[in-house]
Amino acid sequence: MVKVEKKDFFSSNKMDLFLNFVRKYRGIDLTSYRKSFLTRRLKLRLSYLGLDNLLDYIQVLKKQPQEWNNFLNNLSINVSELFRDPEVFATFRDICIPSLIERKRKQREKTIRCWSCGCSCGEEPYSLAIIFLEKLKNINDKFALRIYATDIDEQALKKAREGIYPERSLKNAEPLILNKYFTPLGKGLYQVKDTVKEVVTFRKHNLLLDSPLKFIDVVFFRNVRIYFSLEESERILLEMYNSLKEGGYLVLGKVENLSVSLRNYFKSVSLPNKIFIRI
């Protein structure tokens, strides 16, 4: 009996060919993403389409431009939930915001600048905006709040600007917050009010290719590092260190941490909630 060798349609050569195709046709460089992550997500998408190899998928992308959005969305694990990990936002609200406000007073600065990296459909930056607005309304000082929310996915950014979410995405919002900052649209949908939207600016940004923002007081970089290799992740975190003002805050995902090489740049504020301060 002749043994038939099974072709590996996700071999290293095939993956390199696919990555070169993506770079050529869309200007998106995915070479620093983990190969295991890319393979896993691509197999899920190809299975859905009834395909079993990357060469066929390249032809689909060439013939069906709308599939590019599906492809990019499939790489982004968009968890649709405001105040995800409520204890993180509560700790940041109760410890970090008062400290930041006090530092601003001493430095006679009147603008607070935050950066939500990999903001997906806007749940994180809107959550951040709301906790700041709640804190700032109780003080006499008048601060300008600026929250910059960035992502590589244009479809996610479009949804973020609309600010419309199903009720299940608001399960962590207290009733008073829900009534104050969201407008019910019917059919279980709610829209973020303009008082929140006006402090959030959405823009497309590639963390691997584009220059980081500057003079930032707070960086939320949660649950995004899965897309990058360890080397690229550390480079991005070093850029965020340079983005942050001295005493600025860095917030990571609850299952993420700083590598040993980065611990000289930040001090832990709340290790369980992965909140750090730039030193």
C-alpha positions as CSV (number, residue, x, y, z in Angstrom):
1,M,0.0,0.0,0.0
2,V,1.4,3.4,-1.0
3,K,1.3,5.9,1.7
4,V,0.0,9.3,0.5
5,E,1.7,12.2,2.0
6,K,-0.7,14.8,3.4
7,K,-0.1,18.3,2.1
8,D,0.4,21.0,4.6
9,F,-1.5,24.0,3.4
10,F,-0.4,26.0,6.4
11,S,3.3,25.3,6.0
12,S,5.8,28.0,6.8
13,N,6.2,28.7,3.1
14,K,2.5,29.0,2.5
15,M,2.1,31.3,5.5
16,D,5.0,33.5,4.3
17,L,3.4,33.7,0.8
18,F,0.1,34.7,2.4
19,L,1.7,37.4,4.7
20,N,3.5,38.9,1.7
21,F,0.2,39.0,-0.2
22,V,-1.5,40.8,2.7
23,R,1.4,43.3,2.9
24,K,1.3,43.9,-0.9
25,Y,-2.5,44.3,-1.3
26,R,-3.4,46.1,1.9
27,G,-0.2,47.5,3.3
28,I,-0.7,45.6,6.5
29,D,2.4,43.9,8.0
30,L,1.4,40.9,10.1
31,T,4.9,39.3,10.2
32,S,5.4,40.2,13.9
33,Y,2.2,38.5,15.0
34,R,2.6,35.0,16.5
35,K,2.4,32.4,13.7
36,S,0.4,30.1,16.0
37,F,-2.2,32.8,16.6
38,L,-2.4,33.6,12.9
39,T,-2.7,29.9,11.9
40,R,-5.5,29.3,14.5
41,R,-7.5,32.3,13.5
42,L,-7.1,31.7,9.7
43,K,-8.1,28.0,10.1
44,L,-11.3,29.1,11.8
45,R,-12.1,31.6,9.0
46,L,-11.2,29.1,6.2
47,S,-13.4,26.4,7.9
48,Y,-16.3,28.8,7.9
49,L,-15.8,29.4,4.2
50,G,-15.4,25.7,3.4
51,L,-11.7,26.1,2.4
52,D,-8.8,24.1,3.5
53,N,-5.7,26.0,2.3
54,L,-4.3,29.5,2.1
55,L,-3.8,29.6,-1.6
56,D,-7.6,29.3,-2.2
57,Y,-8.2,32.0,0.4
58,I,-5.8,34.4,-1.4
59,Q,-8.0,34.0,-4.5
60,V,-11.1,34.7,-2.4
61,L,-9.5,37.9,-1.1
62,K,-8.6,39.0,-4.7
63,K,-12.1,38.4,-6.0
64,Q,-14.2,39.5,-3.0
65,P,-12.9,42.8,-1.5
66,Q,-15.5,42.7,1.2
67,E,-13.8,39.6,2.6
68,W,-10.9,41.8,3.8
69,N,-13.1,43.2,6.5
70,N,-14.1,39.7,7.6
71,F,-10.4,38.7,7.7
72,L,-9.3,41.6,9.8
73,N,-12.3,41.3,12.1
74,N,-11.4,37.6,12.6
75,L,-7.9,38.6,13.8
76,S,-9.4,41.0,16.3
77,I,-11.0,39.3,19.4
78,N,-13.6,41.9,20.0
79,V,-15.1,41.4,23.4
80,S,-18.2,43.5,23.4
81,E,-18.6,44.7,27.0
82,L,-18.3,48.0,28.8
83,F,-16.4,48.1,32.1
84,R,-14.8,44.8,31.3
85,D,-13.2,43.5,34.5
86,P,-15.1,46.0,36.7
87,E,-12.6,45.8,39.5
88,V,-9.9,47.2,37.2
89,F,-12.0,50.3,36.4
90,A,-13.0,50.7,40.1
91,T,-9.4,50.5,41.2
92,F,-8.3,53.0,38.5
93,R,-11.2,55.3,39.4
94,D,-10.5,55.3,43.2
95,I,-6.7,55.3,43.3
96,C,-5.3,56.6,40.0
97,I,-7.7,59.3,39.0
98,P,-7.5,61.2,42.3
99,S,-3.7,61.0,42.2
100,L,-3.6,62.2,38.6
101,I,-5.8,65.1,39.4
102,E,-3.7,66.1,42.3
103,R,-0.5,66.0,40.2
104,K,-2.2,68.1,37.5
105,R,-3.1,70.7,40.2
106,K,0.5,70.9,41.4
107,Q,1.8,71.2,37.8
108,R,-0.9,73.7,36.9
109,E,-1.9,71.6,33.9
110,K,-5.5,71.7,32.8
111,T,-5.6,68.8,30.2
112,I,-5.8,65.1,30.9
113,R,-4.8,62.9,27.9
114,C,-5.5,59.2,27.7
115,W,-4.8,56.6,25.1
116,S,-6.9,53.4,24.6
117,C,-4.9,51.1,22.3
118,G,-6.7,48.5,20.4
119,C,-10.0,50.0,21.3
120,S,-12.1,47.6,19.1
121,C,-15.7,48.8,19.0
122,G,-15.2,51.6,21.6
123,E,-16.3,49.9,24.9
124,E,-13.0,50.6,26.7
125,P,-12.5,54.3,25.8
126,Y,-16.2,55.1,26.6
127,S,-15.9,53.3,29.9
128,L,-12.7,55.3,30.7
129,A,-14.5,58.5,29.7
130,I,-17.4,57.8,32.0
131,I,-15.3,57.1,35.1
132,F,-13.3,60.3,34.4
133,L,-16.5,62.4,33.9
134,E,-17.9,61.0,37.1
135,K,-14.8,62.0,39.1
136,L,-14.3,65.4,37.4
137,K,-17.9,66.6,38.1
138,N,-17.2,66.5,41.8
139,I,-14.3,68.9,41.9
140,N,-14.0,72.6,41.5
141,D,-11.1,72.5,39.0
142,K,-12.0,72.5,35.3
143,F,-10.0,70.0,33.3
144,A,-10.1,69.3,29.5
145,L,-10.5,65.5,29.1
146,R,-9.1,64.0,25.8
147,I,-9.3,60.3,25.2
148,Y,-7.6,59.0,22.0
149,A,-8.9,55.6,21.0
150,T,-7.0,53.7,18.3
151,D,-7.4,50.5,16.4
152,I,-6.3,48.9,13.1
153,D,-9.8,47.7,12.2
154,E,-11.8,50.4,10.4
155,Q,-15.1,48.5,10.7
156,A,-14.6,48.4,14.5
157,L,-13.8,52.1,14.5
158,K,-17.0,52.8,12.6
159,K,-19.1,50.9,15.2
160,A,-17.2,52.7,17.9
161,R,-18.1,56.1,16.6
162,E,-21.7,55.1,16.4
163,G,-21.6,54.0,20.0
164,I,-24.6,51.7,19.9
165,Y,-24.5,48.6,22.1
166,P,-26.8,45.7,23.1
167,E,-28.0,45.5,26.6
168,R,-25.7,42.5,27.3
169,S,-22.7,44.7,26.7
170,L,-23.8,47.1,29.5
171,K,-24.3,44.4,32.2
172,N,-21.4,45.9,34.2
173,A,-22.9,49.5,34.1
174,E,-24.7,50.6,37.3
175,P,-28.3,51.7,36.7
176,L,-27.5,55.4,37.5
177,I,-24.6,55.3,35.0
178,L,-26.8,53.6,32.3
179,N,-29.5,56.3,32.7
180,K,-27.1,59.2,32.8
181,Y,-24.8,58.3,29.9
182,F,-26.8,56.1,27.5
183,T,-30.0,56.7,25.5
184,P,-32.3,53.7,25.0
185,L,-33.1,53.1,21.3
186,G,-35.5,50.2,21.8
187,K,-35.1,46.5,20.9
188,G,-32.5,46.2,23.7
189,L,-30.1,48.7,22.2
190,Y,-28.4,51.7,23.9
191,Q,-26.4,54.6,22.4
192,V,-23.6,56.5,24.2
193,K,-24.7,60.1,24.8
194,D,-22.8,63.1,23.2
195,T,-21.5,64.2,26.6
196,V,-19.3,61.0,26.5
197,K,-18.6,61.0,22.7
198,E,-17.3,64.5,22.6
199,V,-14.3,63.6,24.8
200,V,-13.3,60.5,22.8
201,T,-11.5,60.7,19.4
202,F,-11.2,57.6,17.3
203,R,-8.5,57.0,14.7
204,K,-6.9,54.2,12.8
205,H,-3.5,53.4,14.1
206,N,-1.1,50.4,13.6
207,L,1.0,49.9,16.7
208,L,3.7,48.2,14.7
209,L,4.1,50.8,12.0
210,D,2.7,54.2,13.2
211,S,4.4,56.6,15.6
212,P,3.0,56.5,19.2
213,L,1.1,59.4,20.7
214,K,3.0,61.8,23.0
215,F,2.5,63.6,26.3
216,I,0.0,61.0,27.5
217,D,-1.2,60.6,31.1
218,V,-2.9,57.2,30.9
219,V,-2.4,54.3,28.5
220,F,-4.8,51.4,28.4
221,F,-3.2,48.5,26.6
222,R,-5.4,45.6,27.6
223,N,-5.7,42.2,25.9
224,V,-3.9,43.3,22.8
225,R,-0.5,41.7,23.2
226,I,-1.8,38.3,22.0
227,Y,-1.4,39.7,18.5
228,F,2.4,40.3,18.8
229,S,5.5,38.4,19.4
230,L,7.3,38.9,22.8
231,E,10.0,41.1,21.0
232,E,7.4,43.3,19.3
233,S,5.3,43.5,22.5
234,E,8.3,44.8,24.5
235,R,9.2,47.3,21.8
236,I,5.6,48.6,21.8
237,L,5.6,48.9,25.6
238,L,8.9,50.8,25.5
239,E,7.3,53.2,23.1
240,M,4.4,53.6,25.5
241,Y,6.8,54.3,28.2
242,N,8.1,57.2,26.1
243,S,4.5,58.3,25.3
244,L,3.7,58.6,29.0
245,K,4.5,61.5,31.1
246,E,6.4,60.8,34.3
247,G,3.9,59.5,36.8
248,G,1.6,58.4,34.0
249,Y,-0.4,55.1,34.3
250,L,-0.2,52.0,32.2
251,V,-3.0,49.4,32.4
252,L,-2.6,45.9,31.0
253,G,-4.9,43.0,30.7
254,K,-5.6,41.0,33.8
255,V,-3.7,37.9,32.5
256,E,-0.7,40.0,31.2
257,N,2.3,41.3,33.0
258,L,5.6,43.2,32.5
259,S,8.7,41.2,31.6
260,V,11.7,41.5,33.8
261,S,13.4,43.8,31.3
262,L,10.6,46.4,31.6
263,R,10.2,46.4,35.4
264,N,12.8,49.2,35.8
265,Y,10.5,51.5,33.8
266,F,7.3,51.0,35.8
267,K,6.2,50.4,39.4
268,S,3.1,48.4,40.3
269,V,0.1,50.3,41.6
270,S,-2.2,47.3,41.7
271,L,-0.7,44.0,40.6
272,P,-3.9,42.0,40.6
273,N,-5.4,44.6,38.3
274,K,-2.2,45.1,36.3
275,I,-2.0,48.8,36.8
276,F,1.5,50.4,36.7
277,I,2.9,53.8,37.0
278,R,5.8,55.2,34.9
279,I,8.9,56.0,37.0
